[in-house]
Amino acid sequence: MAEVLLQTVSKSFGRQTALEDVSLTIPDGAFVVLLGPTGAGKTTLLRMVSGLDTPDAGEVFIAGSSMRGLPPAQRNVAMVFQQYSLYPHLTVRENMEFPLKSPLLRTPKAEIDRKVGEVAEILQISHKLDNKATALSGGEMQRVSIGRALVRSPNVYLMDEPLSSLDAKLRADLRIELKNIQANLGATFLYVTHDQIEAMTMATHVGVLDHGRLVQFGTPRQIYEQPVSIYAAGRLGQPHINILPADLFGPAPSGATFIGMRPEQIQQGEGQDSLVKRVEHLGDQTRLHLAFKNHDLTTVIDAHTPLRAGDIVKIQPLRPFYFDAAGTRIV
Amino acid sequence: MAQIVIKNLRKEFGAFTAVQSSSFTIEDGEFFMLLGPSGCGKTTTLRMIAGLELPTAGEVYINGTEVSQKPASKRDIAFVFQMFALYPHMNVRKNISYPLVSQGMPRDQVRAKVQEVAEILGITALLDKPVGGLSGGDRQRVALGRAVVRDPACFLMDEPLGALDAEFREHMAQELRALHDRMHATTVYVTHDQLEAMQMGDKIVVMNHGVVEQFGRPQEIYDWPATTFVATFIGSPAMNLLPFEGMVGNGATSVTLAGSEVQIPKMIGGDEGGLVLGVRPEHVHLDDAAGYRGRVMAAEYLGTTQIVTLDTPLGQVKARLSSSKLVTVGDSVGLRFDARSISLFAANGHALISTANQRVLHHG
């Protein structure tokens, strides 16, 4: 396993800037998740590390060596894509063995069998090892392609939305498994996702990308509890953080244009009246959609609240965030 | 406006039974969810309500009239599909106007109606744009507009948000629900996403293998599942299910799990043999005084809360705890279950009736 370093990396496709001056250290053994909407540059960054794309400016280092000019095969990285690509004429076992059978590696047969068996067990596909790859469901094929990466011991695992095509139950299982594998192996992971639950639960570090720029890098807790901007705050948290005019509840700090409140930053029962517009029962929690001085906001309340649409609830901010006109947080 | 009654509805495709014998009622103005995994029969049920499939047996009543053998065109419904089909050569206005023009509505009325619908959907500025350059969300809004413009008795929607990414889906779900709250048209909505169903639905039917497993309000289904299937399909993480050998009698208020006594709601009737105890993650608390113990396997941070996975004598248990609670992987801890919230299931997966769930499962 190894440290990965990006130094002032930029990349454009025609007039479209995909990455702008990104510097980032992925410590050895870290699980780094890149978050951002479509087009933020997550996948491009991953491809810079893999060697599938090369930076226009800046440099990528893996384990202290510059990757300049090196093709993917010489970087010792293992990749998993959202769209699985398996060898259709091979069985599951043969697909998973394939990377180990590379003439460069010379892995002994017993070692290959052990490794494939172990990984198949973790991914719950042991009973499918002798099936043709094409005889699998989509979810199973994706597990095989994850398995094919995991049998190797690369410098870094690069994963691009590997769980997004799986159903909810399996996704939840594999989240824990991937995290355990990473922790047990001490492996370095660079992982791209849209799914904030994956980011929060698996990452040791989250990198927030906005239009090709890295705007915040820290633990999930740091990003959630100390976001640098409205944009970063909006990446994590369900329901979404409420962003309202700064002085809506009373005097605001100087320079503040917006007040930001996650549900736990809205105190109920004290303060000023708001009108319940809709009560959404999600099972473990209930969401309240409130109207307050011509603004909408959303908060959560006990699952079995007696509140109904049309009721009045008093609310006030509790240790809220403040942001300036550009969306930067005022500390 | 419409009330829809489904009675003993059945559909066979050759030897395969897609829908066994469904019965439920959709009240006028309800936002009604058909929920289940792929292949459960939810889309087939919707298509029978629409008239796109004719049932093998059973009846469909729309506003009291039996329509099960009538074609779709005679049912006054509007269908919104997962893949929003728009006419690519027409602009937004023409796409939305089309159903009215083809009914022969006068032009000035069409214009007024389209304007009104566009305002509701917030797409007034797009009316004269070609549909080709629209974003996914705007295309979806136009497709909705075309359904809404006809003022049908009810809307039928088959995973209309299925193709959108998570963030945007959430936004569109709220928009759809707000639209419904303004128009109050009966809506039947098919989804495999339990959160979407909980979030948007007034009522939910949960289907599995062509069978209606449960029918009711979202919170009631969540709290008091009728079967182990519903218990695990609804909720994320799912309800914890702990299989054990035991016996409960009429009036019992506790069961024994791996040698420890666990309090349960008072039972009505009894059962014995292979039983299953069900408890939701938010009703599992760490308490060193509790007899039932487990070892912490993982802790997943989720902002306000964390999900802690524990290995226990009867299987894995997930607990939803405040993220301020410090939990160490590898520690052995006691687990206390909130007694009022517990469900018991028989070996066949059906919930046993207790004083807590009898009102929801109303057959005890």
Interface residues (C-beta under 8 A of the other chain):
Chain A: P37 T38 D167 A168 K169 A172 R175 I176 K179 N180 H194 D195 I197 M200 T201 M202 P220 R221 Y224 L236 G237 Q238 H240 R262 P263 E264 R278 E280 H281 L282 G283 D284 T286 R287 V300 A303 H304
Chain B: P37 D165 A166 E167 E170 R177 D181 Q194 L195 M198 Q199 R217 P218 Q219 Y222 D223 T232 I234 G235 S236 P237 A238 R280 P281 E282 M297 A298 E300 Y301 L302 G303 T304 I307 T309 R320 S323
